Amino acid sequence: MRWKSFLHDKLRQIRKSGIQPYHALVVVSAFSFATALGFWIHKFFIFQPKTSEIIGWISANNYPKHQEFFYYILALTGIPVTIFIYTIFWVTFSQFTAKWVRQPTVLLLKQNALASSFMLLTCYRIWDLNRSPFLGLLLPMVLVLVTKIGIIVKQLRKRDSAIPTPPVTITNQNQAYKSITDKLSTHPISQLFKYLILPILIYSLLYTGQSSSTIDLFHEGEQLAPLNEMVYGHIPFRDIYLQHGLFQNAGLAWLGGKIFGVSLEGVRKMSRFLGPFGYVAIYLLGTQLFRFGAIPSILLTVIISSEGNWVTTRHSLALISFAWVANYLKTHHHDGLYAGWNSLKTTELSLSPYSAQNIESHVRQKLKYTFKYSITFGWKLITAGFFANLAFWYSTEIGLYTLSSISIFLLIYGIRHPLPKAKQLLPLGCYNMGALIGSVPILTYFTFHGALDDLITNTWIQCRYQVSTWGLRFPSLASILEPLNNPEVQNQWLVFLKSEGFRWYLPIAVFVVVASYLVYRSTYREMWDSEGCTLLFLTLLGGATFFRTALGRSDGGHLIFGSTFLWVIGILIIERGIDRIIRQKTNRVWVTLFISILSVGASYYLQEVHHPLRAFNSRVNQLMNRNVKPAEKPQILNRTGRENIQTNQAEHVARVVNYIQNHTRPNEKIFDFTSQGAYYFFANRPSVTRYHQIAYASTSNMQMEVIYSLENNKTNLVIFKTGGWFDKIDGIPSEQRHPIISQYIKEHYKLAIDINGTQILNRM
């Protein structure tokens, strides 16, 4: 392609070791300018709130939530694109000027790079969003322009005595440095310790045998209510709406009920049993990403398990999928992604003048040949796709993030090779094949039970209305930077770095910096040739995609949930930097300085904010005292098993449950308007609607479906209020959030009893 040839011709001018420091200066300068420009222009983007029939925090506050996604995508793409464009401008301008003044191109590249350094001034008080654009943007650009003009004038005076110099030629300085880690033994005992013993130790350390002494009637109800419905023979998706995923909401509780009994204890035991697998998965991902293997992987696990950090069971299958892709990339880095596939026949079929039978036979043979090679050389990608599919059935959101990010990576990684298109798509095809294999049994089951269309509809509702229903405002940039702009705050930078607000923008800053670095490496055609850069790009896509969770429901828990890859990327950069220092002969001083500053800064931040050592000691003490069991209390509430629930809550829930059971027949359907699905489970009564948590019935059609069920069933008992936070989720009363249902209830039901704030209604 012409544009590829053009870019190659331009960028070849800077692919020389003597130019790299100046190119790095250009990249940093352009990054500074693009960031300052983004800070300045963001206040000029005026977004209007979107109209929606769904009543949530966003619509109730007329907040334009889509602006946050716009800024996020703009930062992730705009800053790296600006860097790339300015790099092309720098090279083109230097070439043009070199021809004009008849001076060496290398000289003009260096001088123009130094002139560009004035753009670093745009960082001066960049956090002051009200600073003058003249001082923040215009003045540095004027200085750059004046300096460039001065360079041209100075060189024009030397033009007559100058000797033209040919363009920079590429010198082949590629040297093979073998990492010291490549010499490490791959003895079976070492592999056993790395992949079996250490994961078992991590699991033991992170496993907790203790449970909460309170019942979260809402969040635990997301599992208890589906379990109760399945006990009555109801089918997920068809009879039960699932908010998060098949296994997260239904499968985990069902399996816990089968193994440990249908009780709160059974569900919690299953959750506790699966809980540490998220940390084991993050460790295994580290072993595939890090060149030094187990040591940085253990460090990563310690960080992820520190205070204010965690990784859930829902992440585990997704992380395993990323680990398989990383393993494939590492395995085939030196012999190529298409090792083995290179002998695959991809020539066009020659149409035989004989019969269509020959063509059919040829096509069948070619497909068989392709399938054989895909299995032989792409089985790791097939396995990765299989685990991504399992992640989807565990948690729809996590599965979609995993499938999309890895698919995008494999697509980009495939099409960059100068190979036939059929072969370029083989890695992506293998990955999707694995996902399809994992889906067949589940899709067959729901098709057999007539619930396939309900499954598709449920998934669509989850994706379509999730932000409108549960979205919250992402902390504004002005509020985050407030400590730096408040003169009354002492030690402004320390206060800022330790603030809660800094945590919200730290992942975004890391993603943008990494994307800019990868653009810098790509100009040297090193990104895809470097194992570290390839893995960094994979984790960047994963991190950027997963962070959408924090952009959607912007609270503390979802910030941690969406920042899973933050420290994966951080440790990967530091670990690869250390490896580069050990094995590389050039630029050792600058790399050492950068890695040292980054390591010290990260260590200080972790110790001040997340306290990993204190958290680790707490885990060890917990492991040593695990056999100490708390005294068992007499069971007040049925279906709790041996869980010790606080007496006050247990007595209150028991009173509500007793009233329900005394005023309804066994198997009689009831309705809970408070979205606390655990009441269905403890009362052992089925829900009249598939929305066991009414907060999910967000659209008018869903609310009408609920009313139809209430009217058709003539439901007699309704739990209307409980006097707690769930009567007013996100500050919005349930009556306002679901006005159609609320109006129906007011017209057809009356108060029967008030049990310490829990209002139960009966049909008039």
Secondary structure, DSSP 8 states (H G I E B T S, - for coil): -HHHHHHHHHHGGG-STTTHHHHHHHHHHHHHHHHHHHHHHGGG--------SS-SHHHHTT--THHHHHHHHHHHHHHHHHHHHHHHHHHHHHHHHHHHHT--HHHHHHHHHHHHGGGGGGGTTTT-TTS-HIIIIIHHHHHHHHHHHHHHHHHHHTGGG------------------GGGGS---HHHHHIIIIIHHHHHHHHH------SS--TTTTHHHHHHHHHHHTT--BTTTB--SS-HIIIIIHHHHHHHHH-SSHHHHHHHHHHHTTHHHHHHHHHHHHH-TTTHHHHHHHHHHHTSTT----HHHHHHHHHHHHHHHHHHHTTTT-TTTTGGGS--------SS-HHHHHHHHHHHHHHHHHHHHHHHHHHHHHHHHHHHHHHH-HHHHHHHHHHHHHHHHHHHHTSSS-HHHHTHHHHHHHHHHHHHHHHHHHHHHHTT-HHHHHHHHHHHHHHHHHHH------HHHHTHHHH-TTSSSHHHHHHHSHHHHHHHHHHHHHHHHHHHHHHHTTT-TTT-HHHHHHHHHHHHHHHHTHHHHHS-SHHHHHHHTTTHHHHHHHHHHHHHHHHHH--SSHHHHHHHHHHHHHHHHHHIIIII-HHHHHHHHHHHHHTTT---------STT-TT----HHHHHHHHHHHHHHHHSS-TT--BEESSS-THHHHHHT--BSSS-SSGGG--SHHHHHHHHHHHHHHT--EEEEE-SSGGGSGGG--HHHHSHHHHHHHHHHEEEEEEETTEEEEEE-
